[in-house]
Amino acid sequence: MKLSTRSVLVLSAVSLLGALSVGCEKKDTKRNSDDEAHADAGPVNKPASDDPELAKALGSVSAARPSATAGAEGGPPPDGIFGPGEADKVAPKGGAAVLTLGSEGSAPQVVLGPFSKPGTKRAGTVDLATQSDPQQGAIPIQFAVTLEAQKGKSEGDAGAVPTQVVAKVMSAKIDAPGVPADLAAAVAKLKGSRVEYQVGSDGSAVNPRSDIPKTADAGFRDPVQALSDLLTVLALPFPTKPVGVGAFWMVTNRDVVMGLDVVNYRLVKVEKVEGSVVTLSLNLKRYAASSKFELEGLPPDAPRTMGEFRSQAEGKLVVSVGDGFPKSAELKSSIGAVLGPADAKQRPMVQVQSRASLTLSGQ
């Protein structure tokens, strides 16, 4: 695999613009041909209405919270982009995550959560690999990390003090043979990076932020941002009721990914219960809150609107009862967007796919 310093982990939208030539639409292209042209685009070619699992879960959510499924025909928008004001009906900015339990599952049942108490520490490894060019292999980066739950310093929306989570990068390396020395050295300088976020009483992560050392190249910030995204996606609210195999619930919240304002739907299912250890499956769908594509650093001639947006992830995680940190997790995700208005002669497309695995143990 041929690697260069500037080829590492293009996860941000600004970096993704380097892949704008991956695909584009012609103005007079018909819908069927358009779908074929995007057949390799991963998330861009699958309407939300074609996802039976999400549709089933949203049916349960709709019964409990009709406003939670605002969009085309009572569900998420088919083009992946909410209309003006519609995202606020689903998940207002700054609002808490909303959990809707669809089924409690079968016996034996356990009560998951609450999140780990302040003072809890974990250590382990996180492997991330991301690609935006299907012609080039993914670049695998391995982080050695520590996570610590600390007492928060400020009150949350409900008056409770959230738990502060601090993740530290103890080392970073590219887990592949034949890595150029300059690239290996640049990635190694990510040692000392930090990811911080708050976990509310419901178990959801809010206010994430990430920092890299001053000695690290700013162009290598994206891997740490990817680490932040992974940790916050895996911070899951749990039902207050006991759940068993077959239980599922939907978590809806507002978030920012790649600088874009989005609404998250996380469908969580209980796959296995073995004593106090529970295996969960996770299916994440993201929808853009608007068609705006105004990001810092965009070239002057880059489109400022999206015509389609798709973001999804799926994976599994293993958790212990009473522990908010997962024991292990695997996650595959993809993000894609078609840029420009529908009547444009050409509509550039950006996409990125990634995979991640995490293993943690007590310190």
N, C-alpha and C positions, 0 to 999 in steps of 0.2 A: 504494500500500500504506500503510495507516494504522499508524503505529508510536507506541508510548509507552515511557516509560522502563522500566516494569515488564513490558513484553512481550518483552524481549530474552532469547533463548536459555534456555528453561526445560528444562534438561537434567537437573537433579537430581530425585530422587524427591519431595522436599519441594515443589519448584516444580510438579511434575507433578500434585500433588493438586488443583491448580486446575482440572484437566481431568477430574476424577472423574465429571462428568456426561456425558462423551462416550458412555458406554454402560453398561448394567447388565442383570443377569439377573433374571428372576422365579423365585420358588421352584419353581413347578410347570411351568416351561418344559421341553419335551422336548429331547433332544440335537440332533435335526435342526434344530429351530427355533432352538436356541441357536447352532448353527453359522452359520445365516443371519443372526442378529442380530449376529454378530461378523465378518461378511464383509468389512467395511471396516476391521477392526481391525489389518490388516497381519499382524504375526507371531503374534497370539494364536490364529488359526484354522487353523494348519498343524501337525499332529502330526509329531513327529520321524520316525515310521515312514513318512511319505509323502515323505521326501527321499531319492531314489535315490542321489544323489551321496554324501551323508553315509553312507548305509547301505553303499555299496560300499567307501568308505574305512575305515569302522569294521570291515568284514569283514577287511581286511588288518591293522588294528590288533589285532583280536581273536585272529587267528592267532598274532601275536607276543606279545601281552600280554592274556590273557583277562580280567584284572581291570580293564582299561582301559575295558571297555564295560559295567560294572555298571549295572543298571537294569531296566526292564520288558523281559522276553523277551530279555535279553542285550544290549540297546542302551540309548540314552539314554531317560530317562523320557518317555512320551507327553505328560504334562501340563507338561513342562519343569521339574519339581521332583524332585530326588533324595529318596529315603526316608532315614530316620535312619541315619547311618553310611555310606551308599552312596557319597557324594561322596569320602569319605576313601579308599575303595578305588581310585577313579579317579585322584585327584590330591590327595594329602595337603597340608594347609596348610603353607606354608613349603618345600615340596618343589620340586625343579628341574623345569623343563619336560621332557616326554618326547617325543622325536621317533621316529616309526615310518615307515620308508620303504616305500611300497607298490610303486613301480616306479622304475627308474633311467632310463627313457626311451630314446630312440634317439640315434644319433650325428648331429652332433657333440655331445660332452659336455664340460662344464666343472665345475670345483670352485668352488662359491660360498663366500663367507666366506673367512677369519674376519672378525670385526667390525673396524671401522676402528681403527687404532692411536691411542693418546693423542696429542693435538696436531692431529688431523684436524679441520678446520673446514668448515662449510657455511653458506650463506645462501640465503634464498628466501622464498616466500610460502605461506601456508596459508589457504584459503578454507573457512569453515564456515557451514552454514546448517541450522537446526534448527526443527522445528515440533511442537507437541503438540496443536494444534487444527486439524483438517482444513478448517475454515471460514476460517482465517487463513493468509496466505502465510508462508513461511519467512523468517527474518531473517538476511541474509548478513553475516557479519563477516569481514574480511580482516586477517590478521596478517602483518607482516613479521618474520621470525625469523632468528636465528642459532643454529646448533647446534655444540657443540664436544665432542669426546671427550677426557676427561681421565683421568689415572691415578687409580684408586680408592684410598681410604684404608684400607680394611679388607678382610680375606679373606672369600671366599665359602664356601659349604658344602663345596666340594671342596679348600679351601686356597688356591685361586687368587685373585688380586686382580682383582675385576671392574672393567670400564671405567665411569667415571662420565660420563654425558652431561648436559650443561647446555644447555637451550634458553632463549633470551632473546627476549622480545617487544620489538622495536625500534619498532613502531608498531601501532596498531589502529584500524580504522575500519569503519563500516557501508557496504558496497558496494551502495548503492541510492540512487535520487534521492529528494528531498523528505524527508530525514531531519530531524526536529526538532532544534534546536540543543542542547537539554539532553541528548538521547540521544546525539548525536554527541560531545559533550564528555565524557559519562560513559564511553563506550567508549574514547575517546582516552586516558583516564587508566589504561587497562590497559597502556600502555607501561611497560616495566620489569618486567613479570610474568616469572616464571621457572618452568620445568618441569625437574625433575631426576629421573633414574632411573639404575639400574645395569644394565649388560649383562654377563652371565656369559660364560664361555668358549664356551657353546653358542649364543650370539647372542640369547638371550631377555632381555626387560626385566623387572626386578624392582624393588621398593621405590620406586614412583613417588611424587612429591610435587609440589605446585604451590603457588605463592605469588603474591599480587597486591600492588601497592604500597599503603602505608598510606593514600595519598590517594585510592585507588579505592574506589568504593562496594562494600561486601561483597556486595550483591545481584547484582553482575556477575562473581562468581567462576566461575560455570558455564561461560562460554566458554573460560576458561583450563583448567578441568578437562576440557572437551571436547578441547582441544588435547593435553593430557596423555594422554587415552585414545587419541587417534589415533596419537600417536608410539609408544606402547607396543604397540599392536596391530600396527604396521608393523615393529616390531623382531622379526625372524623368525629362529629357529634354522634352520640349513641342514645338509643331510646331509654327512657326511665323504666320501662317495663321489661320483664325477663323475655329473652328471645331464644329460639332454638333453630335447628336446621330448617331451612325454607323461609325463614323470616326475611323481610326486606323493608327498606325504608328509603325515602328520598330526602336529600339535603339540598336546599336551594339557597344560594347566596350570591351577592355581588362581588366581583373581583376585578383585578387588573392583570392581564397577561400580555407580555410583549408591548406594554404601554397602551393596550387597548382595553376599553371598558367592556366587561363581559358579564353575563349571567351564567352561573354554574348550576348544573343539575348533576348531583352525585347519587347514583343508584347503588345501594349497598345491600348485599345478600349474605346470609349466613350459610356457608357451604358445609361446615363440619364443626362439631363440638366434641372435644376430647378432654374431659375434666374441666380445668380452668383455661385451657388453650382453645382458641376459636379461630377458624379460617374463614376469612371474608373475601368475597369478590367485589370489585369496584368497577363501575362503568360511569365514566364522566363525559358529559356533553357540555360544551360551552357555546353560547350564542352572543353575538355582538350587540351591545346596547344601542348602537347607532351605526350608520354607514361611514362615519368619519374615520379617516386614516391619517390624521395629523399627528405625526410623531417627530420628536426632536431629531435633527440631523438628516432629514429626508432631502434628497437632491431637489433642486427647484422644479425640474420637469417631471418629478414622480407624481403619480395620481394621488389625490387626497381623499378619494372615496372608494368604498368597497361595493362590488355588486353581489358577491357571495362570500360567505365565511363559514368554514367548518373547523371545529376543534373537538377532538374526542380522545379518550384514553380508556384503557381497560387493564386490569391487573388483579392481583391477589395479595392479601396481606394476612399475616398471622399475628394475633394479639393475645395477651393474657388478661384475664378478668382483673379489673382494678388498675390496669397500667395503660396510660394514654399513648406511650411510645410503642410502635409495632416491634415485634421480635424480628420479623423479616418482611420483605415486600418486593414485588416485581410489578413494573408498570411500563406499558407501551403507549405512546401517544403520537398524535399527528395534528398538525395545524395547516390549514390552507386557506387562501383568499384569492378571489378574482378581483382585480382592481379596475377602477374606471367606471363611468356610466354605461348603461345598457346600449346606448346608441354610438358608442365609441368604435372607431374602425378596428382598433386592436385593444384587447384587454389583457394586460400582463397578469401573470399568476405567480404567487409565491407559495411555497410549501416547505415544511420541515417535519421530519419524523425522528423520534427518539425512543430509546429504551433505557430503563434504569432498574437497578436492583439495590436493595438495602439489607444489611444484616446488622443487628444491634444486640449487645449483651450488657449486663449490669457491670458497673465498675467496682 
